[in-house]
Amino acid sequence: MENTLRILGKTYKVRFVDKVDEEDSLGLCKAADQEILLRIEQPQDCLRDTLLHEIVHALDYQLHLDLKERQVHCIAMGIVAVLLDNPEFAQSWNSMKHIDA
């Protein structure tokens, strides 16, 4: 299965694979190749976390933020928590409009 994802104007291939690397990681962002690898054998809730984690790595690479792995982890987990705790927000994101008071 292969998908694409636009990240800061770049098109990343998102590929589901049996093995990401020798460390048995759940995901890997190969930013220079514009590719995100996700291990196919992981629980569905972990898959969302892993994908967002790798997206943060792509942002870090493109923006030259030099984030530490813990910072990437915390940012991704925080965004996942906001989206899961506010499903109506996640669903209405694209149609959100400013409402004049």
C-alpha positions as a Markdown table, in Angstrom:
| # | Residue | x | y | z |
|---|---|---|---|---|
| 1 | Met | 0.0 | 0.0 | 0.0 |
| 2 | Glu | 1.4 | 3.4 | -0.9 |
| 3 | Asn | 0.1 | 6.9 | -0.3 |
| 4 | Thr | 1.4 | 10.4 | -0.5 |
| 5 | Leu | 1.4 | 13.2 | 2.0 |
| 6 | Arg | 2.2 | 16.9 | 1.3 |
| 7 | Ile | 4.5 | 18.3 | 4.0 |
| 8 | Leu | 5.6 | 21.9 | 3.6 |
| 9 | Gly | 5.2 | 21.8 | -0.1 |
| 10 | Lys | 7.1 | 18.5 | -0.5 |
| 11 | Thr | 5.4 | 15.2 | -1.5 |
| 12 | Tyr | 6.3 | 12.4 | 0.8 |
| 13 | Lys | 5.6 | 8.7 | -0.1 |
| 14 | Val | 4.1 | 6.9 | 2.9 |
| 15 | Arg | 4.8 | 3.2 | 2.6 |
| 16 | Phe | 3.7 | 0.4 | 4.9 |
| 17 | Val | 6.4 | -2.2 | 5.2 |
| 18 | Asp | 7.2 | -5.4 | 7.1 |
| 19 | Lys | 10.5 | -4.0 | 8.5 |
| 20 | Val | 11.5 | -0.4 | 8.8 |
| 21 | Asp | 15.1 | -0.8 | 10.0 |
| 22 | Glu | 17.5 | -3.0 | 11.9 |
| 23 | Glu | 16.3 | -1.5 | 15.3 |
| 24 | Asp | 12.8 | -2.8 | 14.7 |
| 25 | Ser | 11.4 | 0.7 | 14.8 |
| 26 | Leu | 7.7 | 1.4 | 14.2 |
| 27 | Gly | 8.4 | 4.2 | 11.7 |
| 28 | Leu | 11.1 | 6.1 | 9.9 |
| 29 | Cys | 11.2 | 9.4 | 8.1 |
| 30 | Lys | 13.7 | 9.5 | 5.3 |
| 31 | Ala | 13.4 | 13.2 | 4.7 |
| 32 | Ala | 16.1 | 13.5 | 2.1 |
| 33 | Asp | 14.2 | 10.9 | 0.1 |
| 34 | Gln | 10.8 | 12.3 | 0.9 |
| 35 | Glu | 9.6 | 9.0 | 2.3 |
| 36 | Ile | 8.0 | 7.8 | 5.5 |
| 37 | Leu | 8.1 | 4.1 | 6.3 |
| 38 | Leu | 5.6 | 2.6 | 8.7 |
| 39 | Arg | 5.7 | -0.9 | 10.1 |
| 40 | Ile | 2.5 | -2.6 | 9.0 |
| 41 | Glu | 2.4 | -4.8 | 12.1 |
| 42 | Gln | 1.4 | -2.4 | 14.8 |
| 43 | Pro | -1.9 | -1.7 | 16.6 |
| 44 | Gln | -4.1 | 0.9 | 14.8 |
| 45 | Asp | -3.8 | 3.4 | 17.6 |
| 46 | Cys | 0.0 | 3.1 | 17.5 |
| 47 | Leu | -0.1 | 3.6 | 13.7 |
| 48 | Arg | -1.6 | 7.1 | 14.1 |
| 49 | Asp | 1.0 | 8.0 | 16.7 |
| 50 | Thr | 3.8 | 6.7 | 14.6 |
| 51 | Leu | 2.7 | 8.5 | 11.5 |
| 52 | Leu | 2.3 | 11.8 | 13.3 |
| 53 | His | 5.7 | 11.3 | 14.9 |
| 54 | Glu | 7.3 | 10.8 | 11.5 |
| 55 | Ile | 5.5 | 13.9 | 10.2 |
| 56 | Val | 7.1 | 15.9 | 13.0 |
| 57 | His | 10.5 | 14.5 | 11.9 |
| 58 | Ala | 9.8 | 15.7 | 8.4 |
| 59 | Leu | 8.9 | 19.2 | 9.7 |
| 60 | Asp | 12.0 | 19.2 | 11.8 |
| 61 | Tyr | 14.2 | 18.3 | 8.9 |
| 62 | Gln | 12.7 | 20.9 | 6.5 |
| 63 | Leu | 12.6 | 23.7 | 9.0 |
| 64 | His | 16.1 | 22.9 | 10.5 |
| 65 | Leu | 14.7 | 22.9 | 14.0 |
| 66 | Asp | 17.3 | 20.3 | 15.3 |
| 67 | Leu | 14.7 | 18.8 | 17.7 |
| 68 | Lys | 15.8 | 16.0 | 20.0 |
| 69 | Glu | 14.0 | 12.7 | 19.8 |
| 70 | Arg | 12.2 | 13.3 | 23.0 |
| 71 | Gln | 10.9 | 16.7 | 21.7 |
| 72 | Val | 9.6 | 15.0 | 18.5 |
| 73 | His | 7.9 | 12.4 | 20.6 |
| 74 | Cys | 6.3 | 14.9 | 23.0 |
| 75 | Ile | 5.0 | 17.2 | 20.2 |
| 76 | Ala | 3.5 | 14.2 | 18.3 |
| 77 | Met | 1.9 | 12.8 | 21.4 |
| 78 | Gly | 0.5 | 16.2 | 22.3 |
| 79 | Ile | -1.1 | 16.7 | 18.9 |
| 80 | Val | -2.5 | 13.1 | 18.9 |
| 81 | Ala | -4.0 | 13.7 | 22.4 |
| 82 | Val | -5.7 | 17.0 | 21.2 |
| 83 | Leu | -7.2 | 15.3 | 18.2 |
| 84 | Leu | -8.4 | 12.3 | 20.1 |
| 85 | Asp | -9.8 | 14.4 | 22.9 |
| 86 | Asn | -11.6 | 16.6 | 20.5 |
| 87 | Pro | -13.0 | 14.5 | 17.6 |
| 88 | Glu | -15.4 | 17.2 | 16.5 |
| 89 | Phe | -12.5 | 19.6 | 16.1 |
| 90 | Ala | -10.6 | 17.1 | 14.0 |
| 91 | Gln | -13.7 | 16.6 | 11.8 |
| 92 | Ser | -14.4 | 20.3 | 11.3 |
| 93 | Trp | -10.8 | 21.5 | 10.8 |
| 94 | Asn | -11.1 | 22.0 | 7.0 |
| 95 | Ser | -14.5 | 23.8 | 7.2 |
| 96 | Met | -13.5 | 26.0 | 10.1 |
| 97 | Lys | -14.4 | 29.7 | 9.6 |
| 98 | His | -14.0 | 32.8 | 11.6 |
| 99 | Ile | -17.3 | 33.8 | 13.3 |
| 100 | Asp | -17.7 | 37.5 | 14.0 |
| 101 | Ala | -18.9 | 38.1 | 17.5 |
